[in-house]
Amino acid sequence: MTERESLPPDSHLPEDKELVLRVIPMPGDTNMNGDIFGGWVMAQVDLAGSVLPARVAQGRVATVAVKEFVFKQPVRVGDILSFFAGLVRVGRTSMTVEVEVFAERMDSQGTHFKVTEATVTYVAIDEEGRSRPIKAPAPTLD
């Protein structure tokens, strides 16, 4: 079976989320099995997930919770990872974001498949690291 034949079915990229990060993992990001270390992917999801909350909060945000993290497929060196984020809740000081990660293998670019997804909550913080009210009104999610 060829690499292309062993790929999961093509996934459609989300239209209700924003592309917030694109990255290519390198050999230094691998685990002992030669796949990309899950912790590295989790760190990238945290970075990608913080983009929209920082925009809404107009300042610093900090991760306070990860409700769910599901790994569906392994990530390999050289995959092109695309991170899509969407705000699902904006509260007085916190925001919840859904992040979906899709991969393209180098030899099958244009074919995307979901490798992981997570729900992450961030809180707006002040210069001392204390939570603060979000100044901006909640954006519309059309």
N, C-alpha and C positions, 0 to 999 in steps of 0.2 A: 504494500500500500504506500503510495507517495504521500509526501507532506501535505499536498493540496487536498488529497482524498481524505486525510485524517482530520481535517479541520471541522469544527462544529458548524452547523448551518449558519449562513450569513444572517446577521442581525441588522435591523434597521437602526440607524442612529436616532437618538431621541430628538424630537422636534420641540418638546416642551421644556427643554433644559438648554443652558448656555455652555458652549465649549469654553472652558476656563483654563485648560492646561493641556499641553501635548509634550511628551517626553519619550526618549528612547533609552531603556535600561542597558547598562553596560556590564561587562564580565565581573567587575568588582561588586555588583549588586546581587550576585548569585548565592544560593544556599549550597549545602553539601551535595545535593542531588543535581546541581547544575542549572536548576530553574531559578527564577528571580525570587529572592527572599521575600516572604509575605510581609515582614515588617517594613521593608523598603516601600512596597506598594502601599501599605497603610499610611506611611509618612507622606507619600505623594497625594493620597486621597485627602489627608488632613490639610495639606497646602491648598489643593484645588478647592476643597470645600469652604475654605476661609475667604475666598475671593469675593463672593457675593455678600456675605455678612459684613466684611470690612467696608464694602461700598455703601451698604445700607447704614451701618453705624457711623460712617464717616470718621473712622479712627480704628484704634486697636481692638482686636477681639482675641479671645482665648477659647480653646477647646475645653468643654466641660463634660461632654458625654458622647459615647458612641453607642447608639442603641443596637445596631446590628451591622455585621460585616460578613458578607457571604462571598467566598471564593468559588467561582464556577469553573474556571479553566486555569491551567498554569500559564505564567508569563515567561517568555524566553528572551535571552539576550538578543537585541536587535529589533524586537517588536516595537511598533510605533503605537504608543498608548495615548488615547484621547480621553480626557476627563470631562464629563458633562455634569453640571450642577444646577439644581433648582431649589429655590426657597420654598419650603412647605409650611413654615410657621414663623411669624415675627411677633414676639411678645414685647413686654416693657423693656427688658434688658437682654433677652436672648433670642436666638434665631436657630431654627432647625433646617438642615439642608440635606437633600438626597443627592448622592454622588454616584454616577454610573461610569464604569471604565470599560472602554472597548479597545481591542487590539487589532492590529493589522500585522501579519507576518511579512517579513521583507520580500519573500518570494510570491506573495499573493496580495499585494497592495490593492486597495479598493474593496477587499472583502473584510468586513468587520465582524467581530464576535465579542460578546460581553464576557469579561474575565472576572469582574467583581462589582459589587455595589455596597453602599453603606449609608447609614443615616447618622448624621453628626450634628451635635448641638454646640453652638458657640455663644459666648456672652460678651457684650461690649464692656470694655474695661477702660479705666482712666490711667493717667500716667503713673499712679501708685499701684496699679494692678487690681484695683477694686472695681466691682461691677458698677455700671452707670446706666442711666436710661438712654435708650436709643433716641437720638434727636430727630432723625429723618422719618417722615411718614412711611409706612409700609409701601413698597412698590407694587404696582399692579402686576399680576401674573397672567398676562394674556397668552 
